[in-house]
Amino acid sequence: MINCQAVLRNLFELLDNEFGKTNADEFEKHLALCRKCCDRVEFHKAARNRLRQKAGAAPPDGFKGLEKVLAPFGK
């Protein structure tokens, strides 16, 4: 089973749907059991949606790198 470190390490790949179904299912199982990871994923999803609404488009290519830099600061 996937642990919290794996979720954090792969958070943006998960949000970008860059995993196969098997790996995504493992992440979903962990998120169903871990409130902390679930909250973090939901925070980042909401932030991306808000940015898309404000910008009217998908975040620029370099944004993924910026998210990784800012991720430790969480909520």
C-alpha positions as CSV (number, residue, x, y, z in Angstrom):
1,M,0.0,0.0,0.0
2,I,1.1,3.5,-0.7
3,N,2.2,5.6,2.3
4,C,2.1,9.4,3.0
5,Q,5.6,10.0,1.6
6,A,4.7,8.4,-1.7
7,V,1.6,10.6,-2.0
8,L,3.6,13.8,-1.3
9,R,6.4,12.7,-3.6
10,N,3.9,12.0,-6.5
11,L,1.2,14.5,-5.7
12,F,1.4,16.5,-8.9
13,E,1.7,13.4,-11.1
14,L,-1.5,12.2,-9.4
15,L,-3.3,15.5,-10.0
16,D,-2.1,15.5,-13.6
17,N,-3.5,12.0,-14.1
18,E,0.0,10.8,-15.1
19,F,-0.4,7.4,-13.4
20,G,-1.9,4.2,-14.8
21,K,-5.1,2.9,-13.3
22,T,-3.4,0.5,-10.9
23,N,-1.2,3.2,-9.4
24,A,-4.1,5.7,-9.2
25,D,-6.2,3.1,-7.5
26,E,-3.5,2.6,-4.8
27,F,-3.4,6.3,-4.2
28,E,-7.1,6.5,-4.0
29,K,-7.1,3.7,-1.4
30,H,-4.6,5.6,0.7
31,L,-6.5,8.9,0.4
32,A,-9.7,7.1,1.6
33,L,-7.9,6.2,4.8
34,C,-5.6,9.2,5.4
35,R,-7.4,12.5,6.1
36,K,-4.1,14.5,6.1
37,C,-3.2,13.4,2.6
38,C,-6.7,13.7,1.4
39,D,-6.9,17.3,2.7
40,R,-3.6,18.1,1.0
41,V,-4.8,16.7,-2.4
42,E,-8.1,18.6,-2.1
43,F,-6.2,21.8,-1.3
44,H,-4.0,21.5,-4.4
45,K,-7.0,20.6,-6.6
46,A,-8.9,23.7,-5.3
47,A,-5.9,25.9,-5.9
48,R,-5.5,24.7,-9.4
49,N,-9.2,25.2,-10.1
50,R,-9.1,28.7,-8.7
51,L,-6.1,29.5,-10.8
52,R,-7.8,28.2,-13.9
53,Q,-10.9,30.3,-13.2
54,K,-8.8,33.4,-12.6
55,A,-6.6,32.9,-15.7
56,G,-9.3,31.5,-17.9
57,A,-6.8,28.8,-19.0
58,A,-4.7,25.9,-17.8
59,P,-1.6,26.9,-15.7
60,P,1.5,27.5,-17.8
61,D,4.1,24.7,-18.2
62,G,6.4,26.1,-15.6
63,F,3.7,26.1,-13.0
64,K,4.2,22.4,-12.1
65,G,7.7,23.2,-10.9
66,L,6.5,26.2,-8.9
67,E,3.9,24.0,-7.2
68,K,6.6,21.6,-6.2
69,V,8.6,24.4,-4.6
70,L,5.5,25.7,-2.7
71,A,4.2,22.2,-1.7
72,P,6.0,22.1,1.6
73,F,4.1,25.2,2.7
74,G,0.7,23.4,2.3
75,K,-2.3,25.1,3.7
